[in-house]
Amino acid sequence: MDYVSTRGGAEKLDFAGVLLAGLASDGGLYMPESWPVFSKTELRALRGLPYAELAARVMAPFIGDAIPSVALQAMCRSAYAGFAHPAVVPLVQVGTGCFALELFHGPTLAFKDLALQLAGHLFEYVLKARDERVCIVGATSGDTGSAAIEAMAGRARIDITILHPEGKTSEVQRRQMTTMRADNVMNIAVEGNFDDCQDIVKALFADGAFRSEVKLSAVNSINFARIAAQIPYYVAAALALGAPDAPVAISVPTGNFGNVLAAWAASRMGIPVQKFIVASNRNDILVRFLAGNDMSIQGVAPSLSPSMDIQVSSNFERLLFEFLGRNDEKTRYVMASFRDTGKMPVPDTVWRAIRREFVGFTLSDKATLAEIARTYREAGYLADPHTAIGLAAARAFGPVGTNVIVAATAHPAKFPDAMAQAVDFRPPLPPHLADLYERDEYFTRAPNDWTNIAGRVRNFVNRNA
Ligand SMILES: *Cc1c(COP(=O)(O)O)cnc(C)c1O
């Protein structure tokens, strides 16, 4: 399988190349040259497989010749063996036709583990085959950093540095990052906010000399390998609810649009999906777009669902590219206007076509707390604030008579303060994290200055030289 950039100005790469490159060199996002399609018979044959086995089969066409299928199967088995539930991604009924797809049984209690645990193995495999190393640098507002650190800690050919905004992540989120003690992990608390951290990372990537000197790489959700690893759980859930012989709807609590895009990809591959429900908190850029073709940037406001506090949904560019008929010239034009004006000029016909498949939903913090309380009272189910928004969205927009899969993206224990407000108690952390508050933390502080961070990363990479 070859991958092309949504902006048409970067070389084609295979899966291994896309994994290591992340962003395309023209600023675009890599997309598979075509979507693999499974026939109904092929899909039915996947029903009931153990999750790791199903994941390897669904991902195989995206990986193509880059990794032999036996190696891929072994990596999937070992990536998901550490999950705290035998089904890896259990589907739990919480109402009539409403099913929570629990994606939070991995080591850091959020869905990002599904992709990143596997990515750790994929990176190691590809780097070994090429006899190369990489230095991963990322910025996090919470969940991505810990999931990336858990996935990469102790890996011989990888160094990882994660920047977080000092004092601006939740304590659970910070401790999940900083209590990891491994030679190849560096945590830096930056005196600034999340946008400052992200700007530092961008500046490091923009410095070509530095980039090649330390072999900089990224694991953010614009990496197509992460999207590919998120498709199988939608396939598994839909099959369990009768697909391909019955359609489903899918509701996804959304930030960068990566997880929704993976659901949409499952439909490209042959899963019948009647509706995609895009669930947001007060940061509702996608909801405004779907309601009135208004994709315009506003400031980020903090909410009880911090992993969805975004200004721009980067992965939307992939959907745009598809709905523009895979026209990279038009995609480049729309994205350039968006960058220059803060408003995305999506042609009306394209907006209408997207609206036939997608609907947007937004929920305030107050209503999110009420939804958590209601779901607990009526169904006995404890949903974290992100999942609660997905559940409310499913109730508002789930098509009558069709089962709705709601992506349950985080474990409620990850957001104890919000849970205490909603249901008057703090859900306990699972056993593997029970002593999180007693563990020692390892991190350094740094000023909001990218050259300072560049120096630290360089020293870290050369620490054994
Ligand atoms: C990252 C995250 C999201 C948003 O996912 P995207 O793929 O960026 O849309 C939602 N919920 C939780 C708990 C997350 O960690």
The ligand as an SDF file (V2000), in Angstrom:
LIG
                    3D

 15 15  0  0  0  0  0  0  0  0999 V2000
   -7.7370   12.2240   22.7230 C   0  0  0  0  0  0  0  0  0  0  0  0
   -9.0710   12.0410   23.3490 C   0  0  0  0  0  0  0  0  0  0  0  0
  -10.2740   12.3790   22.6910 C   0  0  0  0  0  0  0  0  0  0  0  0
  -10.2860   13.0260   21.3180 C   0  0  0  0  0  0  0  0  0  0  0  0
   -9.8830   12.1150   20.3220 O   0  0  0  0  0  0  0  0  0  0  0  0
   -9.5620   12.6390   18.8410 P   0  0  0  0  0  0  0  0  0  0  0  0
   -9.1090   11.4440   18.0900 O   0  0  0  0  0  0  0  0  0  0  0  0
   -8.5000   13.6900   19.0000 O   0  0  0  0  0  0  0  0  0  0  0  0
  -10.8350   13.1980   18.3000 O   0  0  0  0  0  0  0  0  0  0  0  0
  -11.4800   12.1280   23.3240 C   0  0  0  0  0  0  0  0  0  0  0  0
  -11.5260   11.5840   24.5560 N   0  0  0  0  0  0  0  0  0  0  0  0
  -10.4010   11.2590   25.2340 C   0  0  0  0  0  0  0  0  0  0  0  0
  -10.5250   10.6950   26.6040 C   0  0  0  0  0  0  0  0  0  0  0  0
   -9.1410   11.4590   24.6570 C   0  0  0  0  0  0  0  0  0  0  0  0
   -8.0220   11.1310   25.3440 O   0  0  0  0  0  0  0  0  0  0  0  0
  1  2  1  0
  2  3  1  0
  2 14  2  0
  3  4  1  0
  3 10  2  0
  4  5  1  0
  5  6  1  0
  6  7  2  0
  6  8  1  0
  6  9  1  0
 10 11  1  0
 11 12  2  0
 12 13  1  0
 12 14  1  0
 14 15  1  0
M  END
$$$$
